[in-house]
Structures are given as C-alpha cells and as structure tokens.
Amino acid sequence: MVPVFLHRSVLRIPLLSLLVISLVILAPTSASAYTGALQTILIPATSSSTANGTALLNALAGITNATNSRRYLLKLEPGKYDLQQTPLVMKDYVDIEGSGRDATRILGTPLGNVTYPAVVLGASNSELRDLQVLSFGESALVGSVGILLGQVNTRVLNVKSKASGGNFNEGIVIAAGTPKLEQVIAVGVGGTFTSGVVIEETSKPTLLRCDFQGSGATDTNRGVWVRDQQGNATVTIKESTAQADGGLNTYGILASSGLSTVTQISISGTNVAAFGASVENHAIHLDPPYTFDMLASRANATGTSSYGLYSVNPYAARIHGSTLAGDTSPAFGPSTLTIASSGLYGGAVTGSGAVCAGVHDDTFSFYPSTCP
C-alpha cells in the first residue's frame, strides 16, 4: 500500500526494484513557492549503507522529466547512504531531503582525478536539506570535497558537509553561480590544507547563519577562503562564524587574489577567529584587490603574529560597530582601512596609516579621531 499524505504523494521505493510510479497532486502554493506538481520518492534505509547509496543513485537517475511544473523530492530515511566513488550529481528541479542533519548521512570517497573531487554536486532550481555529507578522501588523492556548487543557484539548508582524508580538505566549494547557504556547517579537517568553504570565480553566494571551520592541517587552515581567480565576485556573510586553528598558518577569513578587478565581501553579525598556528594567525586577511565591509561583527586572533584584521590591499576596508582583537595588534592596514565606532583590543593599530573615528581600546580609552 502506498501512503499518500496531505499536499503531496509519497512513493516508497523497494531497494531491489526502483519502480517509477507517478502519484501527482498539486503542491501548496505561497508567494515564494512554485505552482506545479510535486512527486515525492521515499528512499528507505537498510542495514547496508552501500545498498542505500545505490538506491539513491538509481532513484535520481530514474528522474528524467523534472521541470518547474513537475518537481521531484527525494526523501531519505534516517541512515547512511554510501556512494563510494560515484558522486551524487543533483538535477534541476529535484530536491534532496534527509530526515535530519544528524540522522541522514550521504558519504563517499570521491575520485582524485578531477579538479574538485566532491561527494555531492549541486544543480540549479533545487535544494539540498536536512542531512549530512561526509567526504572521505585518501592520502594519495589531491583533494577531498563534500559539496561542489558550480554555476548553480542551489539552496543548501540545515546541512553539515565535512571533508577529510585528502591533501586538500574542503567542506564546500562554490565555484561560481548564486547559491544560498543557510544553517550550514562546513568543515575541512586534516591533511596539508583545509577550508570550511572555498568561494571563487565570479561567485555571488549568500551565507546566512552558517558555521565554517578549518582545522588539523599541517600547513594552512581556513574557515572561509575567497579565492577569486576571475574577479567580480560578491560575497555576503550574515550571522555566521568562521574559524581556523592549528598548523603553520590560520585564517578565519582569507581573501586572496592577484587580479585587477575588485571582489566585494561584506560580513555582518559574524564572529571570526584564528588561533593555534605556529607562524601566523589572522582572523581576517585581505590580499589585493578587495573591498571589505564589516558591520556588528567580531574578529579575534591569538598566538604568534596574531591580528584581528590584516589588510595589505590599497582598496577600501571599512569596519563599523565591530571588535578587532589580536595578541600582536588589533589591525594592520594602509590608509584605505577605516575603523569607526569599534573596539580595538591588543595594542596599537599598525601599518601605513589606518583611519579611526570614535574607537576605544582595551581600557575603554576613547579615541575620537585617531587610532590607538
């Protein structure tokens, strides 16, 4: 018997025979919802994680007619879905939903002979939600990536993506497009280099209430790495955390590019931290050419060569209503670094002439028009 619930149909697919049966009814409409039909395919979980992974791949492969007026939802029961070395390549107008971030896990060991060896690859006009993605790389492989979003507008909601086992371990890579991440935890662990999330090319993502972590690498750990190789990226981070620890160098947010075109980054309501590295700990590090806006946020760095913000570019970096703290200095930057209505903890601001207005230091001494 096929159970049918209000507003949508649910089809439970046997593992050994993935039947394609359409039970289509109108989905509820709202101001932001599509107006069309929704078909839900339930993927049951068994004690065999590899069989579960095969069932998931087969179910997605069987969807060939998804459109905006005929959308699909793959609903995963609690359990593990092991894809092994086959990536899950999402399709337009097909959402994938787990039974909770800690209940449903999609895992795999992505192949190392591609640019971004990822377990899940996003698609446009689709959503990935309520599950966990685990990428287990191998030491011989170049990289390990949990989720790859390339030239898509995928929405990722209430998802944890963790990458480990490779030389480069990156929880999420945003290669281009306009994806939206909300309530996402992205983690890179171990190897030589880690990043919670990597943002590059002409990406224009929105990151809301997310947690980005990079730790355990022997060389460099990054929470957020904006690596714009083509220029004109626009990155918006709100109400999130970004932190890195361990290795030689740590960066809570690292923005690095050698191009002449300007990348724009803005953060608000966000906590950024870097600590535990033996050479350099920068909560926020800006390398040319970037414009950077920081509002109602906190950047804290501790340890060797630690700066709340370290800016080496000639473009504008504007800090307002925020806190910069570092054991070495709260901030390093040129005259294009402006700090207003903020707290600066850790001694004097250094560099070639940052501009301050209405700031205070550790002792709450007020500086109306100069930097500590």
C-alpha positions, -999 to 999 in steps of 0.1 A, spaced: 0 0 0 14 34 -10 8 60 18 -4 94 5 -1 125 27 -17 158 25 -4 181 -3 20 156 -17 23 120 -28 49 97 -13 62 66 -31 83 41 -11 109 26 -34 120 -10 -28 158 -13 -29 158 -41 -55 133 -27 -79 132 11 -81 98 15 -96 88 47 -113 52 53 -103 37 88 -105 12 99 -80 9 136 -87 -12 162 -69 -10 199 -66 16 212 -41 6 240 -18 14 275 -32 28 305 -15 44 338 -25 78 321 -29 68 286 -39 64 272 -74 30 265 -87 31 230 -101 30 193 -92 52 176 -66 62 140 -67 79 126 -36 101 94 -38 110 79 -5 143 61 -3 143 36 26 174 29 46 186 -6 53 215 -20 73 236 -19 41 249 16 35 262 7 1 228 -7 -10 213 25 3 237 46 -18 230 26 -49 192 31 -43 197 68 -40 218 70 -72 193 48 -91 163 68 -80 179 101 -91 189 86 -124 153 75 -130 141 111 -129 142 124 -165 113 147 -168 117 172 -139 107 208 -147 94 238 -128 59 225 -132 68 189 -124 92 190 -95 105 160 -75 116 154 -40 139 125 -30 132 119 7 159 99 26 151 80 57 175 80 87 206 61 79 238 60 59 239 62 21 274 53 9 281 63 -27 316 50 -26 334 67 -56 303 77 -76 293 114 -70 257 123 -65 251 148 -93 219 167 -85 194 176 -111 175 208 -118 140 209 -101 149 179 -79 152 185 -42 170 160 -19 159 160 18 172 139 47 155 132 80 177 155 100 213 167 99 224 140 124 200 113 111 208 110 74 243 108 61 255 107 25 291 96 23 317 87 -3 353 87 -13 354 109 -44 378 102 -73 410 122 -72 415 127 -110 391 157 -112 395 193 -103 370 191 -74 365 156 -62 332 160 -44 306 137 -30 276 159 -40 274 183 -69 246 209 -68 221 219 -95 200 250 -102 165 254 -90 170 227 -64 175 223 -27 197 201 -5 185 200 31 183 182 65 212 158 61 250 154 64 276 149 37 309 132 45 338 131 21 365 106 30 395 112 8 427 91 6 462 103 13 472 97 -23 444 119 -36 449 156 -42 416 167 -26 385 158 -7 354 179 -11 320 175 5 297 196 -17 306 213 -50 284 242 -62 295 253 -97 275 278 -118 243 269 -99 218 286 -76 214 256 -53 199 263 -19 216 244 9 196 243 41 204 227 75 233 206 61 266 196 75 294 190 50 327 176 62 358 167 42 388 148 54 414 123 43 429 141 13 458 166 9 433 195 4 401 190 25 373 215 18 338 212 32 321 231 4 334 246 -28 314 274 -45 330 276 -80 305 301 -95 268 309 -95 245 324 -69 239 296 -43 223 303 -9 236 286 22 215 287 54 222 270 87 251 251 71 281 237 89 311 233 65 342 217 79 376 208 65 398 186 87 434 173 84 458 169 55 480 197 44 454 224 37 418 228 49 389 252 43 354 252 56 342 268 24 360 279 -7 345 307 -28 360 316 -62 355 326 -98 325 350 -102 305 336 -74 278 356 -57 268 335 -27 247 344 3 258 327 35 233 330 64 236 316 100 265 293 89 295 278 107 327 274 87 357 256 102 392 246 91 415 227 114 441 200 118 461 207 86 498 207 89 502 238 67 473 262 64 438 261 79 410 285 67 374 289 78 364 309 47 387 312 17 376 337 -10 399 327 -39 386 347 -68 406 339 -98 385 358 -123 373 388 -103 339 404 -97 328 380 -70 303 393 -44 302 375 -11 277 382 17 281 366 51 255 372 78 251 359 114 277 333 109 310 320 124 343 314 106 373 299 125 406 282 119 431 266 141 464 247 140 492 242 116 516 269 104 490 295 93 454 301 103 429 325 87 392 328 99 385 345 66 412 346 39 406 367 7 434 363 -18 437 373 -54 462 389 -78 437 403 -103 429 440 -111 392 435 -109 377 441 -74 359 415 -54 334 426 -28 330 410 6 306 420 33 301 404 68 276 414 95 267 398 128 296 374 123 323 360 146 357 353 131 386 336 149 421 323 142 444 306 167 469 278 173 492 283 143 530 285 148 537 312 122 507 334 115 472 338 130 450 363 112 412 363 119 407 383 87 434 385 60 428 407 29 451 405 -1 446 426 -32 422 435 -47 392 435 -24 367 459 -9 356 447 25 328 458 48 324 446 84 294 455 105 285 444 140 310 416 139 340 404 159 374 392 147 397 377 173 432 362 168 455 347 194 491 333 193 521 341 171 517 370 148 481 374 155 459 402 141 421 407 142 424 421 106 454 422 83 449 442 51 476 445 25 455 459 -3 450 495 -15 413 491 -18 387 501 9 383 481 40 356 496 62 349 484 98 319 498 117 304 489 151 327 459 155 355 445 175 390 437 163 413 418 187 448 403 183 477 395 206 501 413 182 478 441 170 440 445 165 446 456 129 473 461 103 465 482 72 470 511 48 452 544 48 423 528 30 415 509 62 388 529 81 376 519 115 346 536 132 326 531 164 345 500 172 366 483 199 403 477 192 420 452 216 456 442 217 476 474 215 483 498 186 469 497 151 498 491 128 505 496 91 509 526 68 481 548 82 447 534 90 420 559 98 400 557 130 369 576 143 352 570 176 371 539 187 382 526 221 410 503 233 412 475 259 409 500 288 380 517 271 400 548 265 382 567 238 399 579 206 376 603 187 397 608 156 429 587 159 438 551 162 453 536 194 
